[in-house]
Amino acid sequence: MNRIILYGSVEGIPYYNCSAKTSEEWFATGLQRPLFGWTILIFGIVIEMFYIPTIYMMFRTKLVHMTCYKIIVCLGVTDMLATLTCSIFSGWLFIQGAVFCNYPTFIYLAGMLGLSGWCMACGSTLLLVVNRVIDVLYRPLSEFLFDGKRVFFSIALIVTYGLIVAMFSPSIIFNSVIMAWIADPLTIDPEYKTEEISDFYRNHVQSTNNWIFVSCTCSLYTVYCVLVNKMQRGQKSKASRSVFIQSSIICSFNTFAAMCYNAMVFIPPPPWVVVIGELCWSLVHGCPAIIYLTMNRTIRSEFLTFLKIKKPNKKVTDISSTSNMRHTGMSPTSN
């Protein structure tokens, strides 16, 4: 965003000018992918529709009074914003067969939203698992750091981080041929491109964020699964298995999406890897809503009641039914 303010417009930014070709010529350089586009577009719309009642039910059931659910609401709002770029906007652009110079301002701003949303989601996910691990290891420390209004300080740091990324980091740019959001707008002929120009496009914040996020998330989720399994040893617990399944799903999607985009900095990966990476990016922001609705008994029950599929169950919607989760260290999305 700072570059737009500095140079007055997106095309005013050095090396982002699209005057070399006409709009028709730029469209000719793209490649329409309607099947892929409609798939992720519809997926994005469905996820947005799932998130609205899910977040509403966290307030309705008073789950949001719990620290972990405050973080989950922050993650949910962040995921909804990021889904606009990674699924809905991406789907429409794939259907159009667009490249940067077809919609330079829109794509630049959408990329900025997507990158900022991704970084904030990474921060929220890490904050959530740190909260859960500390809660299991030493409950008084968790209360000191996160209980009450103190958790809002951590959430404020995540929001600030996202705003800084949006303001001072180069945007990511959509390209229908490469099938991904990349740093380079591809407005300059490769034979005239210098290392200085390439570095002007490069987003060091994104790469650093991805490396730190992947290593920390995988390590902390492993610790969390071990701790929960240890607490449930000798007991036939569905919750223990649920934690492992949820953690594996989240880590797999997050890791592959982050590593795929980091790999693009060094080597051009095969098209199938890029496609899976793009799908994983959509799933990273979409799978939490699916997990909440399928693996969280309270939210699932409330959702079915909301749709008038199930009669209200006072026992399930009572917040006291989830109080044991805090003391056993269960995941906030346990069955």
C-alpha positions as CSV (number, residue, x, y, z in Angstrom):
1,M,0.0,0.0,0.0
2,N,2.9,2.4,0.8
3,R,4.0,2.1,-2.9
4,I,0.5,3.1,-4.1
5,I,0.6,6.2,-1.8
6,L,4.2,7.0,-2.9
7,Y,3.6,6.7,-6.6
8,G,0.0,7.7,-6.9
9,S,-1.4,4.5,-8.5
10,V,-0.6,0.9,-9.1
11,E,0.7,1.4,-12.6
12,G,2.7,4.4,-11.4
13,I,4.9,2.0,-9.3
14,P,8.2,1.3,-11.1
15,Y,8.2,-2.0,-13.1
16,Y,4.4,-2.4,-12.8
17,N,3.5,-0.3,-15.9
18,C,1.2,-2.1,-18.4
19,S,1.6,0.2,-21.3
20,A,3.7,-2.2,-23.4
21,K,0.6,-4.0,-24.7
22,T,-3.1,-3.3,-25.1
23,S,-5.8,-4.9,-22.9
24,E,-6.6,-7.4,-25.7
25,E,-3.0,-8.3,-26.1
26,W,-2.6,-8.8,-22.3
27,F,-5.8,-11.1,-22.3
28,A,-4.1,-13.1,-25.1
29,T,-1.2,-13.9,-22.7
30,G,-3.6,-15.4,-20.1
31,L,-5.2,-18.8,-20.1
32,Q,-8.9,-19.4,-19.2
33,R,-9.4,-22.2,-16.7
34,P,-13.2,-22.3,-16.1
35,L,-13.4,-25.7,-14.4
36,F,-10.7,-24.9,-11.8
37,G,-12.1,-21.4,-11.5
38,W,-15.7,-22.4,-10.8
39,T,-14.5,-25.1,-8.4
40,I,-12.7,-22.7,-6.0
41,L,-15.2,-19.9,-6.5
42,I,-18.1,-22.1,-5.4
43,F,-16.0,-23.5,-2.6
44,G,-15.2,-20.0,-1.4
45,I,-18.8,-18.9,-1.4
46,V,-19.8,-22.1,0.6
47,I,-17.1,-21.4,3.1
48,E,-18.2,-17.8,3.6
49,M,-21.8,-19.1,4.1
50,F,-20.5,-21.6,6.7
51,Y,-18.4,-19.1,8.6
52,I,-21.2,-16.6,9.3
53,P,-23.5,-19.0,11.3
54,T,-20.5,-20.7,12.9
55,I,-19.1,-17.5,14.4
56,Y,-22.7,-16.4,15.3
57,M,-23.2,-19.7,17.2
58,M,-19.9,-19.1,19.1
59,F,-21.6,-16.0,20.5
60,R,-25.0,-17.5,20.9
61,T,-23.7,-20.5,23.0
62,K,-21.4,-18.2,24.9
63,L,-18.4,-20.2,23.9
64,V,-16.7,-16.9,23.0
65,H,-16.4,-16.3,26.7
66,M,-13.6,-18.8,26.7
67,T,-10.1,-17.5,25.7
68,C,-9.5,-20.1,22.9
69,Y,-12.8,-19.2,21.2
70,K,-11.9,-15.5,21.2
71,I,-8.8,-16.5,19.2
72,I,-10.9,-18.8,17.0
73,V,-13.3,-15.9,16.2
74,C,-10.3,-13.8,15.2
75,L,-9.0,-16.6,13.0
76,G,-12.5,-17.0,11.5
77,V,-12.8,-13.4,10.5
78,T,-9.3,-13.5,9.1
79,D,-10.1,-16.6,7.1
80,M,-13.2,-15.0,5.7
81,L,-11.2,-12.0,4.5
82,A,-8.5,-14.2,3.0
83,T,-11.1,-16.5,1.3
84,L,-12.2,-13.6,-0.7
85,T,-8.8,-13.6,-2.4
86,C,-7.7,-17.2,-2.4
87,S,-11.0,-18.6,-3.5
88,I,-13.6,-16.1,-4.7
89,F,-11.4,-13.6,-6.5
90,S,-9.1,-16.3,-7.7
91,G,-11.9,-18.3,-9.1
92,W,-13.3,-15.4,-11.1
93,L,-9.9,-14.5,-12.4
94,F,-9.2,-18.1,-13.5
95,I,-12.6,-18.1,-15.4
96,Q,-11.5,-14.8,-17.1
97,G,-8.0,-16.1,-17.9
98,A,-6.6,-12.9,-16.4
99,V,-3.1,-11.6,-15.8
100,F,-2.0,-8.6,-13.8
101,C,-2.4,-6.0,-16.6
102,N,-6.0,-6.9,-17.2
103,Y,-7.1,-5.5,-13.8
104,P,-3.9,-4.1,-12.3
105,T,-5.4,-2.1,-9.4
106,F,-7.9,-4.8,-8.4
107,I,-5.4,-7.6,-8.6
108,Y,-2.8,-5.6,-6.6
109,L,-5.3,-4.8,-3.8
110,A,-6.7,-8.3,-3.8
111,G,-3.2,-9.7,-3.5
112,M,-2.5,-7.3,-0.6
113,L,-5.6,-8.6,1.1
114,G,-4.8,-12.2,0.5
115,L,-1.2,-11.9,1.7
116,S,-2.2,-9.9,4.8
117,G,-5.0,-12.4,5.5
118,W,-2.6,-15.3,5.2
119,C,0.0,-13.8,7.6
120,M,-2.8,-13.0,10.1
121,A,-4.2,-16.5,9.9
122,C,-0.7,-17.9,10.5
123,G,-0.4,-15.7,13.5
124,S,-3.8,-16.6,14.8
125,T,-3.2,-20.3,14.4
126,L,0.1,-20.1,16.2
127,L,-1.5,-18.1,19.0
128,L,-4.2,-20.7,19.3
129,V,-1.9,-23.7,19.6
130,V,0.4,-21.8,22.0
131,N,-2.6,-21.1,24.2
132,R,-3.6,-24.7,24.1
133,V,-0.1,-26.0,24.9
134,I,0.5,-23.6,27.8
135,D,-3.0,-24.4,29.1
136,V,-2.1,-28.1,29.3
137,L,1.5,-27.6,30.6
138,Y,0.9,-24.9,33.2
139,R,-2.6,-23.6,33.6
140,P,-1.7,-20.6,35.9
141,L,0.6,-19.2,33.2
142,S,-2.1,-19.5,30.6
143,E,-4.5,-17.6,32.9
144,F,-1.9,-14.9,33.4
145,L,-1.1,-14.5,29.7
146,F,-4.5,-15.0,28.1
147,D,-7.5,-14.9,30.5
148,G,-9.9,-12.0,30.5
149,K,-9.1,-8.9,28.4
150,R,-5.4,-9.9,28.2
151,V,-6.1,-12.1,25.2
152,F,-7.1,-9.0,23.2
153,F,-3.5,-7.7,23.5
154,S,-2.3,-10.8,21.6
155,I,-5.1,-10.5,19.1
156,A,-4.2,-6.8,18.6
157,L,-0.6,-7.8,17.8
158,I,-1.9,-10.2,15.1
159,V,-4.0,-7.4,13.6
160,T,-1.1,-5.0,13.7
161,Y,1.1,-7.6,12.0
162,G,-1.4,-8.0,9.2
163,L,-1.7,-4.2,8.8
164,I,2.0,-3.8,8.6
165,V,2.3,-6.6,6.0
166,A,-0.5,-4.9,3.9
167,M,1.1,-1.4,4.3
168,F,4.8,-2.1,3.7
169,S,5.1,-5.4,1.9
170,P,5.0,-5.8,-1.9
171,S,1.7,-7.4,-3.1
172,I,1.3,-10.8,-4.6
173,I,0.0,-10.9,-8.2
174,F,-2.4,-13.3,-9.9
175,N,-1.4,-15.0,-13.1
176,S,-3.8,-17.5,-14.8
177,V,-1.0,-19.2,-16.8
178,I,1.2,-19.9,-13.7
179,M,-2.0,-20.7,-11.8
180,A,-0.9,-18.9,-8.6
181,W,-0.4,-15.5,-6.9
182,I,3.3,-14.7,-7.4
183,A,5.5,-11.7,-6.6
184,D,6.3,-10.8,-10.3
185,P,3.6,-9.0,-12.3
186,L,5.4,-10.2,-15.5
187,T,5.1,-6.8,-17.2
188,I,8.7,-6.7,-18.3
189,D,10.3,-8.9,-21.0
190,P,12.5,-11.5,-19.3
191,E,15.6,-10.5,-21.4
192,Y,15.4,-6.9,-19.9
193,K,14.8,-8.0,-16.4
194,T,17.7,-7.4,-14.0
195,E,18.4,-8.6,-10.5
196,E,17.5,-5.2,-9.2
197,I,14.0,-5.5,-10.8
198,S,13.6,-9.0,-9.5
199,D,14.5,-7.9,-6.0
200,F,12.0,-5.0,-6.2
201,Y,9.2,-7.6,-6.7
202,R,10.5,-10.1,-4.1
203,N,8.5,-10.4,-0.9
204,H,10.9,-11.3,1.9
205,V,8.2,-11.0,4.6
206,Q,6.1,-13.7,3.0
207,S,9.0,-16.2,2.7
208,T,10.1,-15.5,6.3
209,N,6.6,-15.8,7.6
210,N,6.1,-19.1,5.8
211,W,9.4,-20.7,7.1
212,I,8.7,-19.6,10.7
213,F,5.0,-20.6,10.5
214,V,5.7,-24.1,9.1
215,S,8.4,-25.0,11.6
216,C,6.6,-23.6,14.7
217,T,3.2,-24.9,13.8
218,C,4.4,-28.5,13.1
219,S,6.5,-28.5,16.2
220,L,3.8,-27.1,18.5
221,Y,1.0,-29.3,17.1
222,T,3.2,-32.4,17.6
223,V,3.8,-31.3,21.3
224,Y,0.1,-30.7,21.7
225,C,-0.9,-34.1,20.3
226,V,1.7,-35.9,22.6
227,L,0.4,-34.0,25.6
228,V,-3.3,-34.7,24.9
229,N,-2.5,-38.4,24.2
230,K,-0.6,-38.7,27.4
231,M,-3.5,-37.2,29.4
232,Q,-5.9,-39.6,27.7
233,R,-3.7,-42.7,28.1
234,G,-5.6,-45.7,29.2
235,Q,-8.9,-44.1,28.3
236,K,-11.0,-44.7,25.2
237,S,-11.3,-41.1,24.2
238,K,-12.9,-39.8,21.0
239,A,-11.6,-36.4,21.9
240,S,-8.0,-37.6,21.8
241,R,-8.4,-39.0,18.3
242,S,-10.3,-35.9,17.3
243,V,-7.3,-33.7,18.3
244,F,-4.9,-35.8,16.3
245,I,-7.1,-35.8,13.2
246,Q,-7.7,-32.1,13.4
247,S,-4.1,-31.3,14.0
248,S,-3.0,-33.5,11.1
249,I,-5.5,-31.9,8.7
250,I,-4.5,-28.3,9.6
251,C,-0.8,-29.0,9.6
252,S,-0.9,-30.8,6.2
253,F,-2.8,-28.0,4.4
254,N,-0.8,-25.2,6.0
255,T,2.6,-26.8,5.4
256,F,2.0,-27.7,1.8
257,A,0.6,-24.3,0.9
258,A,3.5,-22.5,2.6
259,M,6.2,-24.7,1.2
260,C,4.8,-24.6,-2.3
261,Y,4.8,-20.8,-2.4
262,N,8.3,-20.7,-0.9
263,A,9.6,-23.1,-3.5
264,M,8.4,-20.8,-6.3
265,V,11.1,-18.3,-5.2
266,F,13.9,-20.7,-6.1
267,I,12.5,-23.1,-8.8
268,P,9.4,-23.3,-11.0
269,P,7.5,-26.3,-9.6
270,P,5.5,-28.6,-11.8
271,P,1.9,-27.4,-12.7
272,W,0.3,-30.1,-10.5
273,V,2.3,-29.0,-7.5
274,V,1.1,-25.4,-8.1
275,V,-2.5,-26.5,-8.4
276,I,-2.4,-28.5,-5.2
277,G,-0.7,-25.5,-3.5
278,E,-3.5,-23.2,-4.7
279,L,-6.1,-25.7,-3.5
280,C,-4.4,-26.0,-0.1
281,W,-4.4,-22.3,0.3
282,S,-8.1,-22.3,-0.1
283,L,-8.5,-25.2,2.2
284,V,-6.2,-23.6,4.9
285,H,-8.8,-20.8,5.2
286,G,-11.8,-23.0,4.6
287,C,-11.1,-26.2,6.6
288,P,-11.5,-24.6,10.1
289,A,-15.2,-23.8,9.3
290,I,-15.7,-27.4,8.1
291,I,-14.0,-28.8,11.2
292,Y,-16.0,-26.6,13.6
293,L,-19.3,-27.8,12.0
294,T,-18.3,-31.5,11.8
295,M,-16.1,-32.1,14.9
296,N,-17.4,-29.6,17.5
297,R,-20.5,-31.1,19.2
298,T,-21.8,-27.8,20.5
299,I,-21.5,-25.9,17.3
300,R,-22.7,-28.8,15.1
301,S,-25.8,-29.2,17.3
302,E,-26.5,-25.5,17.2
303,F,-26.0,-25.4,13.4
304,L,-28.5,-28.2,12.9
305,T,-30.9,-26.4,15.2
306,F,-30.4,-23.2,13.3
307,L,-31.3,-25.0,10.0
308,K,-34.3,-26.5,11.8
309,I,-33.0,-30.0,11.1
310,K,-32.7,-30.8,14.8
311,K,-34.7,-29.7,17.9
312,P,-32.9,-27.5,20.4
313,N,-30.9,-29.4,23.0
314,K,-30.5,-27.5,26.2
315,K,-27.8,-29.8,27.4
316,V,-25.5,-29.4,24.4
317,T,-25.8,-25.7,24.0
318,D,-25.0,-25.0,27.6
319,I,-21.5,-23.6,28.0
320,S,-20.9,-25.7,31.1
321,S,-20.8,-28.7,28.8
322,T,-17.5,-27.4,27.4
323,S,-15.9,-26.5,30.7
324,N,-14.2,-29.8,31.0
325,M,-12.4,-29.1,27.8
326,R,-10.4,-26.3,29.5
327,H,-9.3,-28.5,32.4
328,T,-8.3,-31.5,30.3
329,G,-6.6,-29.4,27.6
330,M,-8.9,-30.6,24.9
331,S,-8.9,-28.8,21.5
332,P,-11.6,-26.2,21.3
333,T,-13.0,-28.2,18.3
334,S,-13.1,-31.5,20.0
335,N,-16.0,-33.9,19.5
